[in-house]
Amino acid sequence: MAGRKDRDIPKAKINKENLKEALRIFRYLKPYKRYFIGGLVFISLSAFSTMAFPFLIGKMVDIAGKGIAEANNLPKVGGFDLKAVQFPSSWTLNTVLVLIFVQLSFQFLFSYMRLYLLSNAGIKSTRDLRVELYSKLIRMPMDFFNTQRVGDLTSRLAADAGQIQDTVSTVLAEFLRGILTLAIGIGMIFYISNQLALVMLSVVPLLALTAFFFGTKIRNLAKKETDMLADTGNILQESLSGAAVVKAFTNEELETQRYKGSMGQLVNFAIKNAIFRGLFVSSMIFLVFGVIGFVVWYAGGMITAGELSLGDLIQFVVYSTFVGGTFAGFANMFGQLQKTLGSTKRVRELLDMETEFDVHSKGNSTINDYKLEFRNVQFHYPSRKDVQVLKDVSFSVNEGEQLALVGSSGSGKSTIASLAMRFYDPVEGSIVFGGTPTTEFDLETYRDLFAYVPQEVMLFATTIYENILYGNPDANMEEVKEAADRANALEFVEKFPDGFETLVGERGVQLSGGQRQRIAIARALLKNPKFLILDEATSSLDNESELLVQEALEELMKGRTSIVIAHRLSTIRNADKIIVLNEGEIVEEGNHQTLVNKSQGYYKKLLETSSLLGGS
């Protein structure tokens, strides 16, 4: 369990290159530009209407002051002649109050419209980005997934795309609104009094330096705190995920002390961070209220000297508050913008990558011969180039034949299956299908010939019906039932209260191992493939489940070319050909009877020493 996802987003420098990169992401806004432009218009109107409020409040105070002066026949208050303040003849306190509520009504409308329009643009454009990003991810080659953490990839879909959405919907709007508010506010305080404006702005550098000093320190401490929180979360995730191991070694107390120690370090660091945050907040409050006190003191002298009205002072203070609040908000927006640039950079890295379909989508789409041949194939995984997995492997399997792969763990059986389905291509040598190298076929057309039943069945957290339908999304209910029946699954499915609408749970946890296997076989049957890759998984099943699954496998293999990674003797007795692998090389080849008759053969040795092949 890592830290908060919003904190996990890396920040990028605000420079020309990163801004240009970010603008490429905003092409997703193009279909929704009317929403975005409309939102910008209402941002402007909202800013102007907001800044009218201090003006009206100031005028209300002056009208009240003038009324007091006239009622008491006071020529001046301090040095300022309140009777000299000029208003339109119809302006009264009631008039200004009505104008304030008119202004607030317009502000309500403008604020609602800009949030509605920009949210529409942000949500819809981010939806398109997420869909394209997911489409790119799901089409990446297998080696990509072998070198990437799923959590990082989902973070790009969730946190990074969400950060971009927030920027379009909120941050960008607040930034533009802040610019307008700042421009209007500074203009108004200078219009009211140049002297007071200069007094107030003279303190801004001190505020900025204080914010910079503490802000840098707090950001660094926050990053370290997040890293420590992630480490603590990793301990929690590991111990809970491996609860069986913890309990087996009775190490509950050890794990508790390990977590307690990590939390202790985190707490000490968090307190240190809190001290700096407290000093920062306290310093800013002291400086801000000190500035306000100093400005009011200075303005008091100007009022006494007849250079400023009380209403003007009220206007000045409110406008100054807007200006100060906008300055403070820019610091947060600056950080959000940095995160957005970091998010767009990570997203663009993925969007700019070539998928396996980009590389292999223009090949031959016509296949007439289904003989599969491996010709002097050598292979190592791209992420482990120093480990040779297959060494000069050559064999063939004719259409309709059953080929069994036998060997110890790590001998290359699963790698051959992956190469056959073109999850990878050979480093040297070639794989030929019907006399044509597999690299010359259209990848989607080629893979569509295969069905794969793995040892660890992967079911989606949906219904049994939808899991079987995954083999052929165009099939109807009758075809799904027929596939389930042929896979020995129909009987147990119909016993469930919800039948085919039964939810299987995360990775199919609501079903037994044998039931999951039969659902996977039904899925493969529904696809009706030309070629089967079976990582036979009856080794971990009870006898009754094994028999049912074995019958379903035999039904699945009828009339189809099959490559079976064998774990049980019962699976390979009737195979047309058995290939025996050892450390990436073919050491023996033939049928069961031929190989078992070799007195010193490797296959016979496996039968005698391996419990996996010892079943009947």
Summary of the structure (lengths in Angstrom):
residues: 616
radius of gyration: 36.5
end to end distance: 45.2
largest distance: 127.4
contacts: 1938
relative contact order: 0.09
helix: 65%
strand: 10%
